[in-house]
Amino acid sequence: MMDVAMHCLEKTISEIPEQWMWVHDRWKQQGIDHVKRQYRFGFILIILPPDLQPFLEILPLLRVIYPRSFLTFFVLKGSPSIENCEVKEYETESDLFIRDWRFQLVLDFYDLPKLRRHFLRLGAFKALNFKVKQKDTLKNTIINKLIKPECLVDFFQKESNAS
């Protein structure tokens, strides 16, 4: 009887799949190769501050870290375009508080605690900002936070090949 019930359900889903909400991440984008387990997500929001210049060098790095993830960047209106990802523009700080439930990881370079709380309430699993230590760079801080320590050497080789 259970097989018959499951067959009926499968048939209905295959006829009209758009009416069914998938609760689990059926088609995972992020592999298990080098990113720490707690930061492996398929939908990532990256919020950049109005002054984009200091962050231009890390944009390719984020694509190397998350090659198959769906990246969405929040940038100030009129900023240079970013390739191979979705870009949302903002004019004021309040424009950042959108109601979008798809983001699983939020990387907040704008550094707004209330913005991180906003996305966590919407269902993001993690919302991070990056505090750069005096003797470090933003690039190294990101790498040390997101990449498994045992993969750092391999990751740097992969990154240099991608550049």
C-alpha positions as CSV (number, residue, x, y, z in Angstrom):
1,M,0.0,0.0,0.0
2,M,2.9,2.3,0.8
3,D,4.4,1.8,-2.7
4,V,1.1,2.6,-4.3
5,A,0.8,5.8,-2.2
6,M,4.3,6.8,-3.0
7,H,3.8,6.2,-6.7
8,C,0.7,8.5,-6.7
9,L,2.7,11.2,-4.9
10,E,5.7,10.9,-7.3
11,K,3.4,11.1,-10.3
12,T,1.7,14.2,-9.0
13,I,5.0,15.9,-8.3
14,S,6.5,15.0,-11.7
15,E,3.4,16.5,-13.4
16,I,3.5,19.8,-11.6
17,P,6.8,20.2,-9.7
18,E,6.5,24.0,-9.4
19,Q,3.7,23.5,-6.8
20,W,6.0,21.5,-4.5
21,M,8.4,23.2,-2.1
22,W,11.7,21.3,-1.5
23,V,12.7,21.7,2.2
24,H,16.1,20.1,1.7
25,D,19.0,21.2,-0.5
26,R,18.4,18.6,-3.2
27,W,20.9,19.8,-5.7
28,K,23.8,20.9,-3.5
29,Q,26.3,23.3,-5.3
30,Q,29.2,23.3,-2.8
31,G,31.5,20.4,-2.8
32,I,33.4,19.1,0.2
33,D,36.9,19.7,-1.2
34,H,38.3,22.7,0.7
35,V,35.7,24.8,2.5
36,K,35.1,24.2,6.2
37,R,31.9,22.3,6.8
38,Q,30.1,25.1,8.6
39,Y,30.6,27.5,5.6
40,R,29.6,25.1,2.7
41,F,26.5,26.6,1.2
42,G,25.0,27.0,-2.2
43,F,23.4,30.5,-1.9
44,I,25.7,33.2,-0.6
45,L,25.0,36.9,-0.2
46,I,28.1,39.2,-0.1
47,I,27.4,42.7,1.1
48,L,30.0,45.2,0.0
49,P,30.4,48.7,1.5
50,P,30.1,51.9,-0.6
51,D,33.9,52.1,-1.1
52,L,34.3,49.0,-3.3
53,Q,38.0,49.6,-4.2
54,P,39.6,47.7,-1.2
55,F,37.4,44.7,-2.0
56,L,38.1,44.3,-5.7
57,E,41.0,41.9,-5.1
58,I,38.8,39.5,-3.0
59,L,36.0,39.2,-5.6
60,P,37.9,36.6,-7.7
61,L,39.0,34.8,-4.5
62,L,35.3,34.3,-3.5
63,R,34.6,32.7,-6.8
64,V,37.6,30.3,-6.3
65,I,36.4,29.4,-2.8
66,Y,32.8,28.9,-4.0
67,P,33.1,27.9,-7.7
68,R,29.6,26.3,-8.0
69,S,27.7,28.3,-5.5
70,F,25.2,31.0,-6.4
71,L,26.8,34.3,-5.4
72,T,24.8,37.5,-5.0
73,F,26.6,40.8,-4.4
74,F,25.1,43.9,-2.8
75,V,26.9,46.9,-4.2
76,L,26.4,50.7,-4.1
77,K,24.4,51.9,-7.2
78,G,26.7,52.8,-10.0
79,S,29.6,50.5,-8.9
80,P,31.5,48.6,-11.5
81,S,29.8,45.4,-12.7
82,I,30.8,42.0,-11.3
83,E,30.8,39.1,-13.7
84,N,29.4,35.6,-13.3
85,C,27.0,36.4,-10.4
86,E,23.8,38.2,-9.5
87,V,24.3,41.9,-8.5
88,K,21.8,43.9,-6.4
89,E,22.3,47.6,-6.0
90,Y,21.5,49.8,-3.0
91,E,21.5,53.5,-2.5
92,T,20.9,53.8,1.2
93,E,21.6,51.5,4.1
94,S,17.9,50.7,4.4
95,D,17.9,49.2,0.9
96,L,20.0,46.3,2.2
97,F,17.2,45.0,4.4
98,I,15.4,43.0,1.7
99,R,13.2,40.0,2.4
100,D,15.0,37.2,0.5
101,W,14.9,33.8,2.1
102,R,17.3,32.0,-0.2
103,F,20.6,33.0,1.3
104,Q,22.2,30.4,3.5
105,L,25.4,32.3,4.1
106,V,25.9,36.1,4.4
107,L,29.3,37.6,4.2
108,D,28.9,41.2,5.5
109,F,31.8,43.4,4.6
110,Y,29.6,46.5,5.2
111,D,29.8,45.5,8.9
112,L,26.2,46.0,10.1
113,P,25.3,43.7,13.0
114,K,21.6,44.5,12.6
115,L,21.8,43.5,8.9
116,R,23.4,40.1,9.9
117,R,20.6,39.6,12.5
118,H,18.0,40.4,9.8
119,F,19.2,37.7,7.4
120,L,19.6,35.2,10.3
121,R,15.9,35.8,11.1
122,L,15.1,35.1,7.5
123,G,16.7,31.7,7.7
124,A,20.4,32.2,6.9
125,F,22.5,29.6,8.6
126,K,25.5,31.9,9.1
127,A,26.2,35.6,8.9
128,L,29.8,36.6,9.1
129,N,31.9,39.8,9.1
130,F,35.6,39.7,8.9
131,K,37.8,41.4,11.5
132,V,41.2,41.9,10.0
133,K,44.1,41.6,12.5
134,Q,46.8,44.3,12.3
135,K,49.4,42.0,10.8
136,D,47.1,40.3,8.3
137,T,45.3,41.1,5.1
138,L,41.6,40.8,4.2
139,K,42.4,38.1,1.7
140,N,44.3,36.0,4.3
141,T,41.6,36.6,6.9
142,I,38.9,35.2,4.5
143,I,41.1,32.2,3.5
144,N,41.8,31.3,7.2
145,K,38.2,31.6,8.2
146,L,36.6,29.6,5.3
147,I,39.3,27.1,4.2
148,K,40.1,23.9,6.1
149,P,43.7,24.2,7.6
150,E,44.7,20.9,6.0
151,C,43.7,22.2,2.5
152,L,45.5,25.6,2.7
153,V,48.6,24.5,0.6
154,D,46.4,22.8,-2.0
155,F,44.0,25.8,-2.1
156,F,46.8,28.3,-2.7
157,Q,48.0,26.2,-5.6
158,K,44.5,26.0,-7.0
159,E,44.0,29.8,-6.6
160,S,47.3,30.6,-8.4
161,N,46.3,28.3,-11.3
162,A,42.9,30.1,-11.5
163,S,44.5,33.6,-11.7
